[in-house]
Each structure stands twice: as C-alpha cells, then as structure tokens.
Amino acid sequence: MVSLGAILYLVARSLPRIEENQDGQKTGILDRWASSEIPERIDAVLNGFVEKLLRKLKVILLKVDNSLAKHIKKVKPGPNGNGKPSGIDFKEMAAEKNGTNGSDIAKNSETGNN
C-alpha cells in the first residue's frame, strides 16, 4: 500500500501543471489531491516513522552485537577468553607423530627455527 501511494505521489508530482479552470475548481480527485498539502504531510510522517524505526533497529543490532561478542569471548580459549588453554596440544601430537620430543618443537617455534 505504501509503495502504491509513493508511486501515485511521484506520478502526480511529475505531471505537468495545468492552469486552473476559469471557475477556479479542479475537476479530478487526483488533481485536487496532488495539489493539496496532503502528499507532503504523508511524506513527512513516513520519513519520521522510518527514521525512528531505523534508529531503534540500530540500537537492537548493537545490543545483539555486544551480546554475541561477550558470548564469543566466553567461548574463546586463551588469555583473552576464559583463561583456560585448549585441551588439545598440537605440538605434542606432532612430536609423537614425528618421533621427536615436544619440547624441541616448542623451542624451535619460539626461536623461529622450524
């Protein structure tokens, strides 16, 4: 309904202005409606409504974003999360697979010699 009203409003505004009749009365309902202040009032009301709606949606999205960030921070392992290291030590697993000591791999990764 709103889109139909917007299309009618645009069509009525784009029609060339016809000079008023000698009697000063306009014949069609659309002509009277287009030349009145009603379309501008409707446009102002709709703009205000859309602005308020978008602001409220923005606030809701920011709240959802904050709650998701807090949830991710709780789930994320490591010093930034809950402080617990992950239960899987991939360096030890690689050392067992290669037959080397896990501490050698840790030392090499710290010095950059891998």
N, C-alpha and C positions, 0 to 999 in steps of 0.2 A: 504494500500500500504506500509506503513511504517513497519507494523508488518510482512508482507511478506518479505520485504527487510531484516528485522532483523533475520528472520528465515533462509533465504538464507545465510546471513552472518555467523550465528552460524554453519550451516551445512558445509559451505565451510571451516571455521576455524577448525572444528573438523575432517575433512577428513585427513587421513594420507598423509604426504608429499610424493609425487612421485618424484623420481630423474628426473632431466631434461633429455630430449632425447639427443641423440648424436648430433643432429643438433642444439640443444640449443633453439628450438622453442617448445612451448606448443601447444597441439592440440585443446583443447576445449576453448570456450569463458569463461565458468565458471572458468576454471583453471587459465586463464590469469587474470580474474577479481579478483579472490580470492588472488592471489599472488601479485597483484598490491597494491599501496597505497590508492586506491580509498575507500575501506571499512573503513580504519582508518580516512580518511578525512571526510567521511559521518558521522561517529560516532562522531567525534569532533564537527562538525557543529550541529548535532542533540543535543548533550549534551549542547552546548552553548545556543541553542534555548530553550530547556526545562528549563534550569536554569533561563534564563531571564523571561520566561513565568511564572514559579513558583514564582519568586520574585515579579513580577507585580501582580499576584493573591494574594500573601500575603499582599501586600500594600492595594489592593482593599478590602480584607476581614477585615483588620484592620480599614479602613475608615468606612466600614459598621458597624463594631462592635462599634466604637465610636459614630456614629450617633444613633444607637439603644440604647446605654447606656444613651445618652442625652435625647432621647425620653422617656425612662423608668423613668429617673429622673424627667422629667416634669410631667409625669402622676402619679407618686408615691405620695400618700398623706403623710403628716407628715413633721417633721422638715428637713429631707433630701431632700424632694421633693419641692413642691411649697409653703410649709408652711401652707397650709390650712388643718384643721382637716377634717376627713371624715364626711360626712353628717349624718351618722348613728352612734348613740351611743348605743352600745350593752349592756352596763352596765345598762342604764336606761331601756332598753327593758326587760332585765332580772329582774330588780327590779319591774317593772309593772306586770310582769307575776307572780312573787312570792309574790307580795303584800308588798314588803319592800321598804324602801327609797333608791334611787340610790346612795346617798352619803354614806350610810352604806356599800354598796358593794365596792365603791371606796376606802373607808378607810380600809376595810378588805383586799382588793387586794394589797394595798400599804404595809401593815404590814405583809402580807403573811398568814393571818388567813382567810381562805376561807371556 
